[in-house]
């Protein structure tokens, strides 16, 4: 593992908070890459080179003993049994030897922490690239497969696309967005691919059972909403069965989220290809508005909501006046009056199946 100069200097600054003496962070080739004494950065340190070669601590008695070295102690720093650096403490041996074990342990902890953070950033960047390929308008299956294989991902291990959106969230609040990202990342399967795009979190899940996925992510959703005082809407695609389903899964989840906003729904919902709502969502807005306007041209917004409620209940009741009136808590004569009023306002008779279908579609398309 190679540690950057910036990362090394951060480690030195942390170590300096424990001991007052000068501290050097040295690469295995003997180059001082970070130091509390800036004048020594870039110098060659022969003592550290010997430590890296022998993998043993080295006490330097005086400044002339080794080229570029000063009196002090130089200690090897390991990450998972691999030498990554040498840390040097300058000063009187009797005064600094008591700190040597602490400094080495701290160095190894800081190096490991840095390594894990670097790995996390690499992982996130790889996930971001994958999501960009999935969401591109012109999806290229060959490039997508090649990139997945290059990163060691098996496309057949991913079964659903999940999309979570923070509702009414300030995208400029990067700090909070990062905290939410970390919280989600900690609570999902390690092998799932998670990426962030503005106020949305995109995830390819390896979970095979969609009900299990819903249940597990419901806990994630609840935690995020409670901890960070935000509202999160969540959508899931149909099952991914082939490489060509990946871009469709992204679009399906996006459509479900759009409908979540329209209906103000809070439950985690899966795309249903047999639903008329999802079919209508795929029709262009211009066609939606044109069709709805033709059917509902003489109806104001308040009347539309009333008609929509009556039509939905009437359909749920399979055209039964009695059942519909019971669900609406009104007399059946009042129900008949309202159906007649709909015909008067629109020119379409809800009791006629052909007209009922037209009214239902127009009401669904309106404002989409």
Buried (B, 14 or more C-beta within 10 A) or exposed (E): BEBEBEBBBBBBEBBBEEBEBBBBBBBBEBBBBBBBBEEBBEBBBBBBBBBBEEEEBBBBEEEEBBEBBBBBBBBBBBBEEEBBBBBBBBBEBEEBBEBBEEBBEBBBEBBBEBBEEBEEEEBBEBBBBBBEBBBEEEBEBEEBBEBBEEBEBEBEBBBBBBBBBBBEBEEEBEEBBEBBBEBBBEBBEEEBBBBBEEBBBBBBBBBEEBEEBBEBBEEBBEBBBEEBEBEBBBBBBBEBEEBEBBBBBBBBBBBBBBBBEEEEBBEBBBBEEEEEBBEBBEEEEEEBBEBBEEBBEEBEEEBBEBBBEBBBBBBEBEEBBEBBBBBBEBEBEEBBEBBEBBBEBBEBBBBEEEBBEBBBBBBBBBEB
